[in-house]
Amino acid sequence: MRNLDKLAYDLTCNWYKSISFNPVYHGIDFSQIIRFYLWDKIGRAIRIKYKVDNGELSIYKPNMGKISYYHEPVISKGKFKKRILKREQLVFIPFAVASYLVNGFSDIKNVKIITKDVNIGLPKKSIITTKAKLIDDHWYIELYNNVLKALKINALELVPQDLRLLKEQIKGAFLISYYAEQELLKYKPNALFVYSDNHPPFINYVLAAKKIGIPSFTYQHGLDCEHYYLDDCFADYIAVWSENRKLRYIKHSAFEPKAYEVVGKIKRETHKVKRGKNGQKYILFITRPHKPIKCYSPSRSHDEGASILKAILDYMLLNSQLKLIIKSHPLDNAAIYSETLDSFPALREKVVLSEETIEHLAINCDVIITEDSTAGVEALVYGKPCVHAHFANSRPVLPFIEYGASFSGKSHKELVDSLKKCFAISNEDLYLMIGNQQKMVADFIPSGESENLVNFIIDNL
């Protein structure tokens, strides 16, 4: 499967080389933009071709209309007007970001945030106006046709649903890039900040800013739990949580930014965590995304989460005092867990899908089971016996096992065995595991302050 994973990534990034097609149009490399649209589609086509898809289409088709596909341009209608005589530096944050960043700029003189997002918490006089326009340039069709040509040469065919969707996405990406360039030229901000820099609509703005000469910034928002696909950075200035992520970019990114800055993981506002379990023993299961659009590598599967849950439930059948709380990723397919539970009617009342915070759930549980997940590393803060569940036919991205921060759960049997170890762990072994967990937390999600990020942006305007 490792060879198939690498094949999928190479096709996603380098499809145009096999047909000598130039994906650069008006100074923008659209092959970099549309990578994100190809991630899951090429992976899905390879799984189907090699018959390792596990009935993926039966899950994918019913959910297609319920998913955001990152290709619809945002037309904003604000009241911002640039004042020529006022000496202020404009930071353009086109899309929603954490409130701490917006608040962090509020007390800085001569710096103003402008946006096109009405939900960012700024008044209408800070929201720009996008001039909607019908574009009669149809180069995007040429781009779409050449993607299919390249895939055909490489003996790969997308499923019909993905063919239709890809055409819509490429058209949308073309429009987003057009609007990005027009907005940047009109308002001439001193800097661009985006939530992410490696997929639409954010990368469209980053590449347009590069073309015009406006510095772009981004800040790590997760542990990037995927092989290959999240290795590249595109913005000029990259703020990261840790030295670990910085070194990963330096080693693997094909594009070099002007600067990296380690600023730590900025804590969001948290509410007081309540303790109290009424003597009940809890297992906390933290999932990663399993929707088909989030299964990029061919080695990933939409049914991994359900398979992990079955192993947990089999263990619970023999341990009737246990309850299970599932904390599913926002982009996971939570319905698969309810469907899996239908085969375990005796446990239906003992399993809960929770929307509580990781802090609340982790501090009150007895054992943690986590997939490759940012939330899973965050949960290590609370010092509980942990199992790293990874049923994919690939190596995990996060080194829970290498750190000694968890037991291993790479199969049904191993996960059940590791649960037994968790509930029988000695104080001495738990003490050692907690020390390893603290080391992993320090290396991957060291604490940071919003001022670190704001200062990094201000210093490079």
N, C-alpha and C positions, 0 to 999 in steps of 0.2 A: 504493500500500500504506500510505502514511502515514495517509491518511484512514481506512482500515480499522483501523489500529492505534489511532487516537484513538477510533473508534466502539466498539471492543471495550472500551477502558478506561472510556469514559463509561457504557456499559451495565453494566459490572462494578460501578461505584461508585454509579450513579444510577438503576438499574432501577426502584426503588420510586416515583420521581417521576412516571413515565409512567402510573401507575395510582392515584396518591394514597394509597399504602399507608404506614402508619406502622411502620417496622421496630424501633422502640424498645419493649422489653418489660421491665417491672420495672426501669426505669432503665438498661438496657443496649441500645446500638444494635447490633443483630445484623447490620445491613447492612455494618458495618465488619468484623465477624468473618468473615462468609461470603464476603467479597471473594476471599479466597485460594482458596476452593473453586470460584469462578467464573472465575478467571484463565485457566486452560488450557481450560476447557470452552467458554467463549464464543469464545475464539480459535480453537478447533478447529471449532466450528459455523460460524464465519465463513469459515474456510479451505475447508470442505466446500461451503458455499453458493456461494462464488465460484470453486470448482473450482481452488484453488491448494493443495490438501492433500497432493499427491504420494503418495497411497496411505497416508496416516497411520494409518488404522484397521487396516491389516494389521500394523503394528508395535504399535499401542496395545493391541489385544485380547489378544494372547498374553502381554503383560507385566502385565496388570491385577492379577493375584493376587500379584505379586512386589514391590509398591510400598506404602510407608507413606503413608497418606492423612491423617494428622494429625487424626483425629477420635475416637480411642478414649480415654476417661478413664483416668487412672492412679489405682488404688486402693492407697494405701500403708498399710502396717501397721508403724508404728514404735513407739518407746517414749518419745518426747519428751513431757515434762510441763512446762508453764509454771509457774515458781516465782514466786509472787506477791510474796514478800518479797525476792527477789533483784533488785537493780537492774541489769538488763542489757538492752541493746538487741538486739532480734531482727531479723536480716535474713533474710527468707524467699526462698530460691532454690529454687523448686519442681522445676526440671529441671536436667539436667546442664549444667555450665559448665566452662571451662578450669580446670585445677588451680591455676594461678597466682592465681586470684581467691580460691579456698577457702584456699589457703596464706597469701594476703595478709592475711586476717582473723585468722589463728591466733594472732598475737602481740599483737593489740589487746585490751586489757582491757575488760570489760563489754560486749563485742559478741559475739553468738553467732549462727552460721548454723544455720538449720533448713531442712529439705528434705523432699521426698517421693520422691527418687530414690536408690535403693540403690546406684547406681554412682557417686555423686559423691565417694566416699572419706571419708564421715563415719560415725561409729558409729551404731548403731540408736537410741541415746538422743537423737540429733539429727534423727531421722526422724519426721515427724508421722504421725498416724493419720487416714485418710479413712474416714468412715462411709458405706458403700455404701447406696444407697437406690433403691427403685423409684419413679420419678416418674410420676404419672398426669396431669401437665400435658402436653397435646398441642398447645400453641401452635406448636411447630416445624412441624407439618403445615400450619398456616395460612401460615407463613412460606414453606415450600417451594412450596405451591400458588400463592402470589402471585409468587414468582420466575418460575415457568413462565408465569403470566398476563402478566407484564411482557415477557418474552422473546417471547411469541406476538404481542403488540401491536406489537413491534418486528420482526416477521417473521423471527424466529430460532427454530430448534428444535434442542435438544440431541440428540446421538445416544443410543440406548437405554441403552448402558452408562453414560453420564454421568448420565442421569435416575435410574437406580437408585443410583449412587454418591452423587450429590448429596443424595438423601433421607437416606442413611445418615450422610453428613457433617454435615448440618444437625442431625439428631438428636444426633449426638455432640457438636457444638458447644454445643448446648443443655445437655447433661449436664455438659460440662466447665465451663461458666459457672456452673452450679448448685454444683458442688463447689468451684470457686474462691472463690465468695462465702462458702460455709459455712466453708471452711478459714481464710479471712482474718478472718471474724468470730470464730471460735473461738480462734485463737491471737494475734490482734491484733498482728502484727509491726510494727516501726517503719519497715520499708522492704521493698519487693519488688524483686528483681532478676531479670530474664529475659534469656535469650540473644538474643532477638529480640522486637520489639514489634509486628510487622505481620502475623502470621499465627497461627492456632491451633497449639498450645494456649496460646501465650504471650500473645497479645492478649486472650484471655478473662480471664486473670489481671490484666492491666493495666487493662482496663475495669472489672472488679469492684473493683480497688483504688481507682480514681478515684471510683467510686460511694460507697465507704466512707470515703474520705479518707486512704488510706495512700499515701505517696509511692512512685512506681515509677521504676525505673532500667533502662536498657539500654545496651549497648556495641556499636558497629559491629563486625561480624564478616566483612565482605566489601566489595567495591567496588560492589555493587549494580548489576550489569551488565545492566540492563533499562530500557527507556524506560517512564516513567509509573508502573509498578506499585510501585516501591519509593521513591517520592518522599515519602510521608507518614510521619510519626513519631507515635506515640501515647503513649509513656511521658512522665512528668513531667520526667525528667532524662535527657538524651541525651549519652552520651560517644562521641566520634568520633575517628577516626584523625587527621584533618587539617582544616585551615581550609577546604580545598576542599569536603569533605563537609558541613561545617557550613553553608557558604554555599549549597550545593545544597538542603539542608533549608529554610533560611530563604526561599529563592526559591520553592520548589515545594510545600512541605508545606501542606496545608489546615488542619493542626492545629498550634498553637504550644505547645511545652513551656515549663516554667518556666525551664529553663536548658540551655544546651549547654556542653560542656567538651571542648576538644581535648586528648587525652591521649596521642596517638601510637599506633602499632601495637605492641602488646606482643609481644615475641618469646617464642615457646614454646621449651622446651628442645630443643636441637639436638645431634646427635652430630657428631663430627669427620668432616668431608667428605674422602673419599678421592679422590685424583686418579689418573688412569691410563686411557689409551684404547688402548694398544698400537698407536699410529700410525693407528688407524682414524678416519675422519671421520664425525661424527654430526650428524644433524638431530634436534632436539627439537621435537615437536609437542604443544602444550598446548591441551587442548580445554575447551569450556564444556559445560553440560548440554544434551543433545539428546533426552532422553526426552520423549515427547509431553506428560507432565504438567508439563514444564519449558519448553514452548514457549508462552509466554503471548501475546505479540503475534501477530496473524495473519501478519505478515511473517517470523516465525521458522519454521523447518522442521526436522523430525526428521532429515532427510538432509543437512543442511549439513556435518556432520563428515565423512560419507562422501565428499561431493563434494570437500572440501578434501583428504582423503587421496588421492583419485584423482589430483589435480593433482600432489601430492608424488611419488607413485609413478611418474607419467609422467616426471617430471624424473629420478628415480632410474634409470629404464630406460636413460637416456642417460649416466648417471654411475655406473658399476658399483662404484666404490670406496666409495660412501656407504652408511651404515646409518641407520635411522630408529628413534627411540624415541618412543613415544606415551605421554604422561602424561595420562590421561583424568580428567576431573572425576568425583568420587565418584557424582554423580547423572547421569552420561552413560550412554549405552547402548553399552557397550564391545563388545558383540557385532557391531555394525555394522562395526567395523573389521576383525574377523576375516572377516566375510562379503565385505567389499570386497577383502581380500587374496586371496580365492579366484580372482579374475580376474587376478591377477598372480603366478602360481606361481613365476616366476623370482626373485621378491623375497621369498618367504615366509620364508626364513632370515635376511633382512636387516632384518626389522621386529620390534620387541619392544614389548609393552605392559608398562610398568613401574609398580611401586608404590614405587619409590625416592623420596626427598624431592626437591623442586624444587631445593634447594641442591646436592645431589649430581649431579643430571642437568644442571643449567644450567652448573655449573662445568666439566663434562667434555665438553659438546657444542661444536660449531663454529658452528652456526646455530640460532636459535630461531624457530619459527613459533607464534604464539599467537592465539587468538580473544580476544574480550572476556573477560578472566579476571583475577581477583585474582592467581592464580599467575603469569600472564604478566607482570604488573608486578613481582612479586617476582623473577622471573628476570632482569629488566633490571639488577639489582644486579651481575651478573657480566660485564657489558660484552661481549656477543656481538652480531654482526649479527642483525637481527631483521626478521621479516615479520609484519605484522598481517593475519591472514586473516579476512575478513568477507564471506561469500557471501549474506547476507540482503539482501532488497530494502528496506533501511532504513539510516539512518546509524548508525555504531557508537556505543556509549556512551562507551568509553574513548578519549581523544584521542592514541593512539600516533602517528598521522600528523601531527597538528597540532604535536606537540612535536618532531617530527623524530627520534623514538625508534625508528622502524622504517620499512621500506619498506611499500608498500601491496599487499594481495592481495585484491582485491574480485571477482576472477573467476579461472577456471582459467588463462587466458593470463597475466594480470597476476601471479598467484602464481608461475608458472613463471619469468617474466621477473625477478621480484624475487629468487627463489632464485639465479638467475644473477648478479645484482648482489651478493648476499651473499658468494658464493664468489670474486668478483673485486674486492671492495671494497679500495680503497687504504688505507694506514695513516692518511693524512690524513682521509679521509672517515669511517673507523671511529672515529677520535679525536673528530670532531665528533658522530657518532651517540652515542657513549658519554657525552659531555657532556650531550646532550639527554636520554638515558636517566636519568642521575643527577638531572637537574632534575625529571623526571616522578616518579621514586621519592620525592624530597624533598617534592613537592607532594601526592602521593596516599598514600604509606605511610611517613611519617616515623617514626623509631624512638621507642618509648615504654616506660615502666616500669610494672609492675603497681601500684606505690605511687600513681601518678597516678590510676588508676581507683579504688582503695580510698579514697583521700583525698577524691575527689569524692563518693563515697557517704557517707562518714562526716560530711563537712562539711554535708551536706544532710539528715541524719536528723532 
